[in-house]
C-alpha cells in the first residue's frame, strides 16, 4: 500500500492545481492566459512541473479582496479574528433580521387570538349539536338539563 503513496500525492497535487486554476478569476492569473495555464497543468502534471509552476507563479497570492492577509508572511501581520458578539457588522445583521421576525410574531399573536376565539365558537356549536342529537335519541321526557359551558 505504501508504494502507491507517491502516485496518490502527485495525483492529489495535480487535481488541486487544476481545480484551483479553473476557479481563479482571470484578473488574478499572472504571466500567461488562464487557458495556457490549464494546458500546462494537464500536460506536465505527472512530472509535477505544471502544478508546481501554477502554485508558484501562476496565481496572484497576496491580500484577500477584503484587505486581510491570507497568512503572516515576512513582516506581515496576521489578521485577528473577532468574536461574533464583538463584531459590529454581525450585530447589525442580527438587528436587521430580528425586525421582520418581530413583526411576524406580532401578527402571529393576533392570528392566535383569532384562532382560539374561532375554536371556542366551534366547541360551543359542537356541544349544542350533541345536545340536539341526545334529545332526538332519548325523546322529550328523558332530556337531561343542558350543559353550561
Secondary structure per residue as TSV (DSSP state, phi and psi in degrees):
chain	resnum	aa	ss	phi	psi
A	1	X	-	360.0	-35.5
A	2	X	G	-67.2	-24.3
A	3	X	G	-72.0	-17.6
A	4	X	G	-87.4	-11.6
A	5	X	H	-59.3	-46.8
A	6	X	H	-59.9	-40.6
A	7	X	H	-62.5	-42.7
A	8	X	H	-67.4	-36.9
A	9	X	H	-65.9	-41.9
A	10	X	H	-63.0	-44.4
A	11	X	H	-62.5	-41.9
A	12	X	H	-63.7	-43.2
A	13	X	H	-65.5	-39.1
A	14	X	H	-61.8	-49.6
A	15	X	H	-64.4	-42.6
A	16	X	H	-61.4	-47.0
A	17	X	H	-64.0	-40.1
A	18	X	H	-62.7	-49.0
A	19	X	H	-67.2	-39.3
A	20	X	H	-61.9	-40.6
A	21	X	H	-65.4	-42.4
A	22	X	H	-65.5	-36.0
A	23	X	H	-85.0	-9.8
A	24	X	S	-78.7	129.7
A	25	X	-	-62.8	149.0
A	26	X	G	-57.0	-30.3
A	27	X	G	-71.0	-17.2
A	28	X	G	-102.1	5.7
A	29	X	B	-90.2	130.4
A	30	X	-	-105.6	151.5
A	31	X	S	82.2	-65.0
A	32	X	S	-124.3	162.0
A	33	X	-	-64.1	156.0
A	34	X	H	-58.8	-40.3
A	35	X	H	-61.9	-39.4
A	36	X	H	-66.5	-39.2
A	37	X	H	-62.8	-41.3
A	38	X	H	-60.6	-43.7
A	39	X	H	-65.1	-41.5
A	40	X	H	-61.4	-43.9
A	41	X	H	-63.2	-42.7
A	42	X	H	-70.6	-41.8
A	43	X	H	-73.7	-39.2
A	44	X	T	-108.8	26.1
A	45	X	T	-73.1	-35.1
A	46	X	T	-68.4	-29.3
A	47	X	T	-99.7	9.5
A	48	X	T	68.2	2.0
A	49	X	H	-68.3	-46.3
A	50	X	H	-62.1	-54.9
A	51	X	H	-62.7	-40.2
A	52	X	H	-67.7	-39.3
A	53	X	H	-63.0	-42.1
A	54	X	I	-62.4	-47.5
A	55	X	I	-67.6	-31.3
A	56	X	I	-85.5	-40.3
A	57	X	I	-128.6	-9.7
A	58	X	I	-86.4	-24.3
A	59	X	B	-122.0	141.2
A	60	X	-	-70.2	119.6
A	61	X	-	-115.0	111.5
A	62	X	S	-164.5	-150.6
A	63	X	S	-62.2	147.5
A	64	X	-	-73.8	164.2
A	65	X	T	-58.4	-27.8
A	66	X	T	-82.4	2.3
A	67	X	S	93.8	-7.2
A	68	X	-	-86.9	150.9
A	69	X	-	-83.8	141.9
A	70	X	S	-67.1	-33.7
A	71	X	S	-161.1	162.0
A	72	X	-	-72.6	127.2
A	73	X	-	-110.6	-159.6
A	74	X	T	-65.5	117.9
A	75	X	T	71.0	-1.8
A	76	X	-	-78.7	156.8
A	77	X	-	-105.4	136.0
A	78	X	-	-79.4	137.0
A	79	X	-	-71.1	142.7
A	80	X	-	-92.5	130.6
A	81	X	-	-81.8	143.4
A	82	X	-	-113.3	135.7
A	83	X	-	-64.7	148.2
A	84	X	G	-56.2	-37.3
A	85	X	G	-76.3	-7.8
A	86	X	G	-103.3	-4.0
A	87	X	-	-92.7	111.6
A	88	X	H	-63.6	-33.1
A	89	X	H	-65.6	-41.2
A	90	X	H	-64.8	-43.7
A	91	X	H	-63.7	-38.1
A	92	X	H	-64.2	-40.5
A	93	X	H	-64.5	-34.0
A	94	X	H	-66.1	-41.5
A	95	X	H	-63.7	-41.0
A	96	X	H	-64.4	-37.2
A	97	X	H	-75.3	-31.7
A	98	X	H	-76.8	-24.5
A	99	X	H	-62.4	-50.5
A	100	X	H	-65.2	-33.6
A	101	X	H	-66.4	-36.9
A	102	X	H	-66.8	-42.3
A	103	X	H	-61.9	-40.5
A	104	X	H	-65.9	-37.7
A	105	X	H	-66.5	-39.8
A	106	X	H	-63.1	-42.4
A	107	X	H	-65.6	-37.5
A	108	X	H	-67.3	-37.0
A	109	X	H	-62.4	-39.7
A	110	X	H	-66.3	-41.7
A	111	X	H	-64.1	-36.9
A	112	X	H	-63.9	-40.7
A	113	X	H	-65.2	-40.9
A	114	X	H	-63.9	-41.0
A	115	X	H	-64.6	-41.7
A	116	X	H	-68.8	-34.1
A	117	X	H	-66.6	-42.2
A	118	X	H	-64.0	-39.2
A	119	X	H	-64.0	-42.1
A	120	X	H	-63.0	-39.1
A	121	X	H	-63.5	-42.3
A	122	X	H	-64.9	-40.9
A	123	X	H	-63.4	-41.1
A	124	X	H	-64.0	-41.9
A	125	X	H	-64.2	-39.8
A	126	X	H	-63.7	-44.0
A	127	X	H	-60.6	-42.7
A	128	X	H	-62.1	-43.5
A	129	X	H	-66.9	-38.5
A	130	X	H	-62.9	-40.5
A	131	X	H	-62.6	-41.1
A	132	X	H	-63.2	-40.6
A	133	X	H	-65.6	-40.4
A	134	X	H	-62.8	-41.0
A	135	X	H	-62.9	-40.3
A	136	X	H	-67.1	-38.7
A	137	X	H	-73.4	-43.8
A	138	X	H	-83.2	-20.2
A	139	X	-	91.3	169.2
A	140	X	S	-70.8	-27.9
A	141	X	T	-79.8	-26.8
A	142	X	T	-99.3	25.1
A	143	X	-	-75.9	122.6
A	144	X	-	-75.4	158.8
A	145	X	-	-66.3	147.9
A	146	X	-	-66.0	143.0
A	147	X	-	-79.5	139.3
A	148	X	-	-98.2	133.2
A	149	X	-	-131.9	360.0
